[in-house]
């Protein structure tokens, strides 16, 4: 391999974090969504590690921990789509009920 081989095109990151997140394709909202999912996943793993030896309580706490972990995974995978409907959606007026008066 030649000593001056360029493996990637240079990228201007003089704008700081905004340029970096634009480069990796993540917005501020996406970053928050991933952060919230990571915190929920850590809580779920902590719940799993605190399961007691009593079978009934272990089943209850374990199922709650697995459910919490499932929520974290869904939020990590689809959180951007879920929250974009709230933040970027356009408000559509609901159909108004019409009343008729007749004789």
Backbone as a chain_set.jsonl record, in Angstrom:
{"seq": "XXXXXXXXXXXXXXXXXXXXXXXXXXXXXXXXXXXXXXXXXXXXXXXXXXXXXXXXXXXXXXXXXXXXXXXXXXXXXXXXXXXXXXXXXXXXXXXXXXXXXXX", "coords": {"N": [[0.852, -1.162, 0.0], [0.528, 2.197, -0.801], [2.183, 4.959, 0.817], [0.697, 7.343, 0.922], [-2.036, 6.869, 0.652], [-5.404, 7.653, 0.318], [-8.076, 6.942, 2.295], [-10.642, 7.818, 2.867], [-12.888, 10.454, 1.985], [-12.169, 13.858, 2.761], [-13.902, 15.571, 5.379], [-15.572, 18.47, 6.281], [-15.735, 19.535, 9.476], [-16.024, 21.87, 10.866], [-18.122, 23.145, 12.024], [-18.687, 22.007, 14.417], [-20.527, 20.058, 16.781], [-22.983, 19.971, 15.418], [-22.289, 19.618, 12.718], [-21.038, 17.134, 12.946], [-23.155, 15.415, 13.795], [-24.823, 15.703, 11.615], [-23.255, 14.484, 9.706], [-23.261, 11.777, 10.522], [-25.891, 11.295, 10.248], [-27.818, 11.818, 12.207], [-30.22, 13.498, 14.076], [-30.865, 16.074, 16.535], [-33.172, 15.375, 17.941], [-33.255, 12.645, 17.392], [-30.986, 11.808, 18.718], [-31.671, 12.308, 21.374], [-33.779, 10.503, 21.62], [-32.444, 8.036, 21.339], [-30.828, 8.209, 23.578], [-32.706, 8.205, 25.689], [-33.786, 5.663, 25.295], [-31.52, 4.141, 25.871], [-31.16, 4.682, 28.594], [-33.518, 3.568, 29.653], [-33.048, 0.908, 28.968], [-30.839, 0.323, 30.601], [-32.051, 0.545, 33.097], [-33.82, -1.617, 32.896], [-32.047, -3.79, 32.743], [-30.893, -3.576, 35.25], [-33.115, -4.164, 36.793], [-33.431, -6.829, 36.084], [-31.159, -7.925, 37.24], [-31.727, -7.774, 39.911], [-33.447, -9.782, 40.67], [-35.227, -11.85, 42.861], [-34.88, -14.881, 44.895], [-37.248, -16.118, 45.379], [-39.704, -17.873, 43.697], [-42.239, -16.913, 42.773], [-42.129, -14.095, 43.067], [-39.867, -13.676, 41.546], [-40.746, -14.356, 38.997], [-42.654, -12.367, 38.585], [-41.135, -9.952, 38.822], [-39.219, -10.469, 36.877], [-40.735, -10.623, 34.512], [-41.667, -8.016, 34.381], [-39.238, -6.694, 34.018], [-38.403, -7.741, 31.543], [-40.442, -6.756, 29.937], [-39.939, -4.007, 30.204], [-37.438, -3.878, 28.999], [-38.187, -4.59, 26.415], [-39.727, -2.349, 25.714], [-37.673, -0.461, 25.674], [-36.135, -1.388, 23.509], [-37.953, -1.167, 21.375], [-38.329, 1.59, 21.431], [-35.745, 2.422, 20.806], [-35.489, 1.442, 18.202], [-37.74, 2.418, 16.734], [-38.252, 4.939, 17.689], [-37.612, 7.439, 16.58], [-39.36, 7.61, 14.419], [-41.793, 7.446, 15.776], [-41.77, 9.76, 17.407], [-41.452, 11.727, 15.501], [-43.895, 12.053, 14.351], [-45.162, 13.539, 16.233], [-43.606, 15.851, 16.51], [-43.066, 16.822, 13.895], [-45.356, 16.636, 12.488], [-48.213, 17.795, 10.667], [-50.916, 19.739, 11.679], [-54.074, 18.519, 11.336], [-57.31, 19.518, 10.766], [-60.025, 18.326, 12.669], [-62.944, 16.642, 11.552], [-65.859, 18.539, 11.701], [-68.761, 18.247, 13.642], [-71.888, 18.246, 12.264], [-75.012, 19.625, 12.777], [-78.365, 19.11, 12.171], [-81.339, 20.817, 11.819], [-84.582, 20.078, 11.653], [-87.856, 19.769, 10.333]], "CA": [[0.0, 0.0, 0.0], [1.306, 3.425, -0.889], [2.115, 5.694, 2.081], [-0.243, 8.469, 0.866], [-3.333, 6.403, 0.184], [-6.532, 8.291, 0.995], [-9.126, 5.952, 2.484], [-11.951, 8.468, 2.935], [-12.879, 11.852, 1.574], [-12.16, 14.758, 3.916], [-15.193, 16.159, 5.729], [-15.425, 19.686, 7.074], [-16.485, 19.493, 10.72], [-15.719, 23.105, 11.579], [-19.323, 23.61, 12.717], [-18.806, 21.35, 15.718], [-21.407, 18.911, 16.942], [-24.039, 19.937, 14.398], [-21.711, 18.983, 11.529], [-20.799, 15.725, 13.232], [-24.413, 14.678, 13.784], [-25.294, 15.689, 10.24], [-22.444, 13.499, 8.998], [-23.704, 10.428, 10.855], [-27.305, 11.193, 9.928], [-28.663, 11.831, 13.401], [-30.638, 14.833, 14.492], [-30.908, 16.239, 17.979], [-34.275, 14.569, 18.44], [-32.856, 11.239, 17.324], [-30.009, 11.573, 19.773], [-32.417, 12.243, 22.636], [-34.529, 9.251, 21.604], [-31.505, 6.945, 21.623], [-30.394, 8.346, 24.97], [-33.792, 7.748, 26.553], [-33.844, 4.207, 25.15], [-30.379, 3.561, 26.588], [-31.43, 4.77, 30.039], [-34.541, 2.567, 29.969], [-32.406, -0.408, 28.888], [-30.024, 0.154, 31.809], [-32.992, 0.278, 34.191], [-34.332, -2.979, 32.724], [-30.982, -4.737, 33.116], [-30.793, -3.502, 36.717], [-34.263, -4.907, 37.31], [-33.147, -8.254, 35.899], [-30.114, -8.346, 38.168], [-32.239, -7.755, 41.273], [-34.502, -10.783, 40.825], [-35.053, -12.602, 44.101], [-34.9, -16.334, 44.756], [-38.631, -16.573, 45.482], [-40.15, -18.081, 42.311], [-43.377, -16.074, 42.408], [-41.641, -12.72, 42.895], [-38.914, -13.669, 40.434], [-41.527, -14.341, 37.761], [-43.28, -11.049, 38.453], [-40.106, -8.943, 38.538], [-38.576, -10.794, 35.595], [-41.612, -10.24, 33.404], [-41.647, -6.55, 34.305], [-37.948, -6.294, 33.455], [-38.407, -8.072, 30.11], [-41.323, -5.779, 29.3], [-39.225, -2.733, 30.158], [-36.403, -4.022, 27.972], [-38.887, -4.557, 25.135], [-40.049, -0.945, 25.448], [-36.425, 0.225, 25.317], [-35.745, -1.804, 22.157], [-38.895, -0.544, 20.431], [-38.029, 3.017, 21.403], [-34.485, 2.617, 20.079], [-35.665, 1.154, 16.778], [-38.783, 3.187, 16.074], [-38.513, 6.173, 18.419], [-37.562, 8.587, 15.674], [-40.608, 7.637, 13.662], [-42.895, 7.737, 16.695], [-41.743, 11.144, 17.857], [-41.538, 12.656, 14.38], [-45.302, 12.355, 14.115], [-45.56, 14.565, 17.195], [-42.862, 17.094, 16.332], [-43.046, 17.318, 12.524], [-46.655, 16.435, 11.855], [-49.034, 18.976, 10.475], [-52.205, 19.603, 12.347], [-55.208, 18.427, 10.429], [-58.522, 19.795, 11.526], [-60.939, 17.207, 12.757], [-64.229, 16.992, 10.933], [-66.785, 19.098, 12.683], [-70.076, 17.61, 13.628], [-72.935, 19.163, 11.812], [-76.332, 19.283, 13.296], [-79.427, 19.582, 11.293], [-82.627, 21.047, 12.471], [-85.582, 19.846, 10.6], [-89.222, 19.777, 10.789]], "C": [[0.904, 1.233, 0.0], [1.152, 4.222, 0.407], [1.094, 6.833, 2.077], [-1.612, 8.047, 0.336], [-4.441, 7.052, 1.003], [-7.666, 7.266, 1.067], [-10.523, 6.557, 2.512], [-11.809, 9.918, 2.499], [-12.881, 12.744, 2.81], [-13.531, 15.398, 4.12], [-14.932, 17.366, 6.62], [-16.325, 19.604, 8.3], [-16.233, 20.754, 11.547], [-16.927, 23.649, 12.338], [-19.545, 22.942, 14.056], [-19.754, 20.173, 15.695], [-22.477, 18.837, 15.861], [-23.529, 19.311, 13.111], [-21.481, 17.495, 11.747], [-22.085, 14.918, 13.153], [-25.036, 14.659, 12.399], [-24.539, 14.638, 9.439], [-22.913, 12.079, 9.281], [-25.205, 10.249, 10.661], [-28.223, 11.175, 11.128], [-28.972, 13.266, 13.773], [-30.604, 14.916, 16.009], [-32.017, 15.416, 18.61], [-33.949, 13.087, 18.424], [-31.864, 10.88, 18.405], [-30.692, 11.455, 21.132], [-33.183, 10.926, 22.727], [-33.625, 8.074, 21.934], [-31.015, 7.006, 23.067], [-31.449, 7.869, 25.951], [-33.907, 6.229, 26.489], [-32.7, 3.535, 25.898], [-30.598, 3.595, 28.096], [-32.471, 3.738, 30.452], [-33.949, 1.162, 29.919], [-31.542, -0.678, 30.113], [-30.919, -0.142, 33.011], [-33.524, -1.15, 34.104], [-33.292, -4.013, 33.112], [-30.796, -4.739, 34.63], [-31.938, -4.262, 37.371], [-34.028, -6.413, 37.188], [-32.12, -8.761, 36.904], [-30.604, -8.405, 39.609], [-33.361, -8.763, 41.503], [-34.203, -11.64, 42.049], [-35.122, -14.103, 43.836], [-36.302, -16.911, 44.912], [-39.215, -16.698, 44.074], [-41.292, -17.15, 41.881], [-42.938, -14.627, 42.166], [-40.656, -12.623, 41.739], [-39.644, -13.624, 39.1], [-42.139, -12.97, 37.524], [-42.236, -9.986, 38.079], [-39.418, -9.197, 37.199], [-39.432, -10.398, 34.415], [-41.69, -8.724, 33.27], [-40.346, -6.057, 33.676], [-37.881, -6.583, 31.963], [-39.309, -7.106, 29.348], [-40.669, -4.413, 29.178], [-38.13, -2.759, 29.102], [-37.02, -3.995, 26.577], [-39.251, -3.123, 24.753], [-38.8, -0.178, 25.025], [-35.998, -0.132, 23.895], [-36.657, -1.168, 21.118], [-38.622, 0.942, 20.318], [-36.737, 3.289, 20.63], [-34.674, 2.415, 18.582], [-36.617, 2.126, 16.086], [-39.076, 4.518, 16.749], [-38.502, 7.402, 17.54], [-38.839, 8.729, 14.882], [-41.781, 8.007, 14.561], [-42.927, 9.208, 17.077], [-41.813, 12.133, 16.709], [-42.99, 12.971, 14.061], [-45.797, 13.427, 15.07], [-44.885, 15.888, 16.875], [-42.97, 17.67, 14.933], [-44.391, 17.21, 11.83], [-47.4, 17.742, 11.694], [-50.383, 18.714, 11.1], [-53.299, 19.566, 11.298], [-56.47, 18.653, 11.242], [-59.428, 18.565, 11.534], [-62.266, 17.61, 12.115], [-65.215, 17.472, 11.999], [-68.139, 18.411, 12.53], [-71.096, 18.638, 13.182], [-74.27, 18.691, 12.368], [-77.364, 19.849, 12.334], [-80.682, 19.776, 12.122], [-83.682, 20.891, 11.392], [-86.967, 19.805, 11.19], [-90.04, 18.692, 10.199]], "O": [[1.907, 1.29, 0.711], [0.095, 4.167, 1.036], [0.662, 7.254, 3.15], [-2.267, 8.819, -0.364], [-4.421, 7.007, 2.233], [-8.152, 6.785, 0.043], [-11.495, 5.866, 2.206], [-10.745, 10.523, 2.63], [-13.53, 12.418, 3.804], [-14.228, 15.724, 3.159], [-14.171, 17.293, 7.585], [-17.549, 19.604, 8.172], [-16.231, 20.709, 12.778], [-16.778, 24.515, 13.2], [-20.496, 23.276, 14.763], [-19.792, 19.395, 14.741], [-22.841, 17.742, 15.432], [-24.253, 18.549, 12.469], [-21.702, 16.688, 10.844], [-22.118, 13.861, 12.523], [-25.712, 13.694, 12.042], [-25.123, 13.972, 8.584], [-22.96, 11.256, 8.367], [-25.731, 9.16, 10.889], [-29.299, 10.579, 11.076], [-28.095, 14.13, 13.783], [-30.34, 13.921, 16.683], [-31.838, 14.831, 19.678], [-34.324, 12.355, 19.34], [-31.896, 9.775, 18.948], [-30.332, 10.602, 21.942], [-33.231, 10.305, 23.788], [-33.998, 7.208, 22.724], [-30.813, 5.971, 23.703], [-31.129, 7.203, 26.935], [-34.105, 5.579, 27.515], [-32.888, 2.475, 26.496], [-30.259, 2.64, 28.796], [-32.325, 3.097, 31.493], [-34.305, 0.314, 30.737], [-31.518, -1.804, 30.611], [-30.584, -0.982, 33.846], [-33.663, -1.821, 35.126], [-33.623, -5.013, 33.747], [-30.567, -5.792, 35.225], [-31.747, -4.927, 38.389], [-34.386, -7.177, 38.084], [-32.207, -9.9, 37.365], [-29.955, -9.028, 40.45], [-34.146, -8.609, 42.439], [-33.077, -12.095, 42.246], [-35.385, -14.543, 42.716], [-36.52, -18.083, 44.604], [-39.219, -15.719, 43.328], [-41.304, -16.659, 40.752], [-43.332, -14.012, 41.176], [-40.611, -11.614, 41.035], [-39.213, -12.933, 38.176], [-42.145, -12.469, 36.399], [-42.433, -9.218, 37.137], [-39.078, -8.259, 36.478], [-38.918, -9.89, 33.418], [-41.772, -8.205, 32.156], [-40.354, -5.109, 32.89], [-37.365, -5.77, 31.195], [-38.976, -6.686, 28.24], [-40.825, -3.736, 28.162], [-37.921, -1.775, 28.392], [-36.432, -3.433, 25.653], [-39.099, -2.73, 23.596], [-38.858, 0.657, 24.124], [-35.543, 0.739, 23.153], [-36.184, -0.682, 20.09], [-38.678, 1.5, 19.222], [-36.646, 4.268, 19.889], [-34.084, 3.138, 17.779], [-36.336, 2.602, 14.985], [-40.064, 5.168, 16.408], [-39.305, 8.314, 17.739], [-39.345, 9.836, 14.693], [-42.656, 8.78, 14.169], [-43.987, 9.833, 17.073], [-42.201, 13.282, 16.922], [-43.286, 14.051, 13.551], [-46.746, 14.146, 14.758], [-45.519, 16.94, 16.957], [-42.967, 18.892, 14.778], [-44.539, 17.654, 10.691], [-47.237, 18.673, 12.483], [-50.912, 17.604, 11.048], [-53.426, 20.474, 10.477], [-56.661, 18.037, 12.291], [-59.567, 17.866, 10.53], [-62.651, 18.779, 12.139], [-65.362, 16.861, 13.057], [-68.573, 18.057, 11.433], [-71.136, 19.762, 13.684], [-74.576, 17.499, 12.404], [-77.209, 20.936, 11.778], [-81.012, 18.981, 13.002], [-83.627, 21.534, 10.343], [-87.167, 19.808, 12.405], [-91.228, 18.579, 10.502]]}, "num_chains": 1, "name": "protein.A"}
